[in-house]
Amino acid sequence: MHRRRLLEVLSSTIMTGFPAGGEAKTSSVVVAGAGIIGASIAFHLAKRGARVTVLEKLRPGSGATGKSFAWINSTFSKQPRSYYELNSLGIAGWRRLQLELGAELQVQWGGSVDWYPSGAEADELRRAVQRHQQWGYATHIVQEAEFHRLLPRISAGPLGVACFSEPEGTVDPMHALGVLLKKAQQFGARLEYPCEVTGFTLANDRVRALETTQGPIAADVVVLATGVDTTRLARLAGVNVPLKESPGVLAHTTPQERMLDRVALAPGAHIKQNPDGRIVTGSGFSGSPVTDTSKEFGVKLLRNASRFLARLKDVPLESVTLGHRVLPQDEFPIIGFCERCPNLYIAAMHSGITLSTLVGQLAATEILDGITVELLKPYRPSRFA
Ligand SMILES: Cc1cc2nc3c(=O)[nH]c(=O)nc-3n(C[C@H](O)[C@H](O)[C@H](O)COP(=O)(O)OP(=O)(O)OC[C@H]3O[C@@H](n4cnc5c(N)ncnc54)[C@H](O)[C@@H]3O)c2cc1C
């Protein structure tokens, strides 16, 4: 879809909303997986009047979503330009949803501040800022005075290059998930858990029913939003969804007085504060192989972050989480109907928090209107056929 057209679609939703019980052509959709992607697709489908059932094998948010840093962004790893545009529209999707749902949905806007001491990484950051500025992203290099205004409690250490990326935000992922599921249910969606999808009844290459631990469930369309389990489940329908192993560990503190109004991307430590006051920090965000969830490792993460936010030295650790990123082999989303099994819709992606509201809306369009959204074309499951 042309970018301008897509923005029109997004903004028309802001202004009018979709009527419940609208013109949905597909009568019954089963969404497997109650993470942020399944929840957003279910919400957007139910709002359009589809009969939606969400099946979750454990409990909502028990996959990557509940263990996510949940920074909504389109910064520098988002390349090439088409993928950057997709993530920028993802940010717009959260703005749209917040206008639609009002105060019930808490998104902390405020942007992010990223910095490095002088050296190769600082030079790379400067180049990345210039590239993203050329693509239209509201990011800019900041000097010390602006840095301290943006992050007054942070001691940056020697500042080589720093930048402020204004359009970004963050959510508490479990809060956002809860809101989407509640709204989906208000529009008539059914949420079943624990209920594990164990297989499919296929006829003429189409899924007729899902086999589940609660018995068979018939469906006109099946959405697989089962996170890292998607590879195994899709294979049962003859579809290849290759994912890479990518664990990530985060330390969470007990609720604290407000220290941060934006995401701090310090060298070697990402730090944010949820609306409830909990500070969340992790390191090694580009596919670190760390899987240690011991208290000692959590304390080490807090100590690492306290190099920049000194008050973290005295703050109690509440929990350490290990999440497995839903990271496709080529690192781009895998989304859309499958050629092999035309009523099976796959939705597996990293940066799923950023992308969830957008892909929820676009997936509902593809499923209910029989439209192929051009914006999603590079990301079809068929590229791995
Ligand atoms: C440490 C970490 C940091 C991250 N940071 C960011 C970030 O800053 N910004 C960002 O945008 N993204 C981030 N991500 C990525 C983002 O969290 C994920 O892309 C997103 O949560 C994926 O959501 P999902 O719904 O696809 O998968 P999941 O949240 O994994 O949900 C899948 C659900 O399906 C269920 N399920 C599995 N198998 C079955 C079955 N057979 N039957 C029924 N249910 C089943 C699971 O129990 C699970 O609840 C991060 C991820 C991690 C791990």
The ligand as an SDF file (V2000), in Angstrom:
LIG
                    3D

 53 58  0  0  0  0  0  0  0  0999 V2000
   14.3330   -9.5460   25.9170 C   0  0  0  0  0  0  0  0  0  0  0  0
   13.4350   -9.0270   24.8130 C   0  0  0  0  0  0  0  0  0  0  0  0
   13.4300   -7.6770   24.5470 C   0  0  0  0  0  0  0  0  0  0  0  0
   12.6130   -7.1900   23.5210 C   0  0  0  0  0  0  0  0  0  0  0  0
   12.5730   -5.8470   23.3110 N   0  0  0  0  0  0  0  0  0  0  0  0
   11.7310   -5.3460   22.3800 C   0  0  0  0  0  0  0  0  0  0  0  0
   11.6140   -3.9500   22.2180 C   0  0  0  0  0  0  0  0  0  0  0  0
   12.2620   -3.1760   22.9250 O   0  0  0  0  0  0  0  0  0  0  0  0
   10.7520   -3.4970   21.2650 N   0  0  0  0  0  0  0  0  0  0  0  0
   10.0210   -4.3360   20.4730 C   0  0  0  0  0  0  0  0  0  0  0  0
    9.2620   -3.8600   19.6280 O   0  0  0  0  0  0  0  0  0  0  0  0
   10.1100   -5.6720   20.6220 N   0  0  0  0  0  0  0  0  0  0  0  0
   10.9330   -6.1920   21.5560 C   0  0  0  0  0  0  0  0  0  0  0  0
   11.0270   -7.5390   21.7250 N   0  0  0  0  0  0  0  0  0  0  0  0
   10.2880   -8.3950   20.8160 C   0  0  0  0  0  0  0  0  0  0  0  0
    8.8230   -8.5180   21.1860 C   0  0  0  0  0  0  0  0  0  0  0  0
    8.6720   -8.6690   22.5670 O   0  0  0  0  0  0  0  0  0  0  0  0
    8.2460   -9.7190   20.4500 C   0  0  0  0  0  0  0  0  0  0  0  0
    8.4660   -9.5510   19.0440 O   0  0  0  0  0  0  0  0  0  0  0  0
    6.7460   -9.8590   20.6950 C   0  0  0  0  0  0  0  0  0  0  0  0
    6.4740   -9.9000   22.0780 O   0  0  0  0  0  0  0  0  0  0  0  0
    6.2550  -11.1300   20.0410 C   0  0  0  0  0  0  0  0  0  0  0  0
    4.9130  -11.2970   20.3550 O   0  0  0  0  0  0  0  0  0  0  0  0
    4.1110  -12.5700   19.8510 P   0  0  0  0  0  0  0  0  0  0  0  0
    2.7190  -12.3580   20.2540 O   0  0  0  0  0  0  0  0  0  0  0  0
    4.4380  -12.8100   18.4180 O   0  0  0  0  0  0  0  0  0  0  0  0
    4.7940  -13.7990   20.6120 O   0  0  0  0  0  0  0  0  0  0  0  0
    4.6730  -14.2630   22.1220 P   0  0  0  0  0  0  0  0  0  0  0  0
    4.5920  -13.1200   23.0470 O   0  0  0  0  0  0  0  0  0  0  0  0
    5.7820  -15.2440   22.3410 O   0  0  0  0  0  0  0  0  0  0  0  0
    3.2670  -14.9770   22.1880 O   0  0  0  0  0  0  0  0  0  0  0  0
    3.0420  -16.2440   21.6560 C   0  0  0  0  0  0  0  0  0  0  0  0
    2.0260  -16.9270   22.5490 C   0  0  0  0  0  0  0  0  0  0  0  0
    1.6290  -18.1430   21.9170 O   0  0  0  0  0  0  0  0  0  0  0  0
    1.4550  -19.1180   22.9200 C   0  0  0  0  0  0  0  0  0  0  0  0
    1.5570  -20.4440   22.2840 N   0  0  0  0  0  0  0  0  0  0  0  0
    2.6640  -21.0590   21.8320 C   0  0  0  0  0  0  0  0  0  0  0  0
    2.3630  -22.2500   21.3220 N   0  0  0  0  0  0  0  0  0  0  0  0
    1.0320  -22.4080   21.4410 C   0  0  0  0  0  0  0  0  0  0  0  0
    0.1390  -23.4410   21.0990 C   0  0  0  0  0  0  0  0  0  0  0  0
    0.5540  -24.5790   20.5360 N   0  0  0  0  0  0  0  0  0  0  0  0
   -1.1850  -23.2730   21.3470 N   0  0  0  0  0  0  0  0  0  0  0  0
   -1.6400  -22.1100   21.9400 C   0  0  0  0  0  0  0  0  0  0  0  0
   -0.8090  -21.1190   22.2970 N   0  0  0  0  0  0  0  0  0  0  0  0
    0.5060  -21.2470   22.0440 C   0  0  0  0  0  0  0  0  0  0  0  0
    2.5820  -18.8280   23.9120 C   0  0  0  0  0  0  0  0  0  0  0  0
    2.3200  -19.3950   25.1800 O   0  0  0  0  0  0  0  0  0  0  0  0
    2.5980  -17.3130   23.9110 C   0  0  0  0  0  0  0  0  0  0  0  0
    1.7820  -16.7690   24.9240 O   0  0  0  0  0  0  0  0  0  0  0  0
   11.8180   -8.0710   22.7510 C   0  0  0  0  0  0  0  0  0  0  0  0
   11.8100   -9.4370   23.0580 C   0  0  0  0  0  0  0  0  0  0  0  0
   12.6110   -9.9140   24.0900 C   0  0  0  0  0  0  0  0  0  0  0  0
   12.5760  -11.3810   24.4100 C   0  0  0  0  0  0  0  0  0  0  0  0
  1  2  1  0
  2  3  1  0
  2 52  2  0
  3  4  2  0
  4  5  1  0
  4 50  1  0
  5  6  2  0
  6  7  1  0
  6 13  1  0
  7  8  2  0
  7  9  1  0
  9 10  1  0
 10 11  2  0
 10 12  1  0
 12 13  2  0
 13 14  1  0
 14 15  1  0
 14 50  1  0
 15 16  1  0
 16 17  1  0
 16 18  1  0
 18 19  1  0
 18 20  1  0
 20 21  1  0
 20 22  1  0
 22 23  1  0
 23 24  1  0
 24 25  2  0
 24 26  1  0
 24 27  1  0
 27 28  1  0
 28 29  2  0
 28 30  1  0
 28 31  1  0
 31 32  1  0
 32 33  1  0
 33 34  1  0
 33 48  1  0
 34 35  1  0
 35 36  1  0
 35 46  1  0
 36 37  1  0
 36 45  1  0
 37 38  2  0
 38 39  1  0
 39 40  1  0
 39 45  2  0
 40 41  1  0
 40 42  2  0
 42 43  1  0
 43 44  2  0
 44 45  1  0
 46 47  1  0
 46 48  1  0
 48 49  1  0
 50 51  2  0
 51 52  1  0
 52 53  1  0
M  END
$$$$
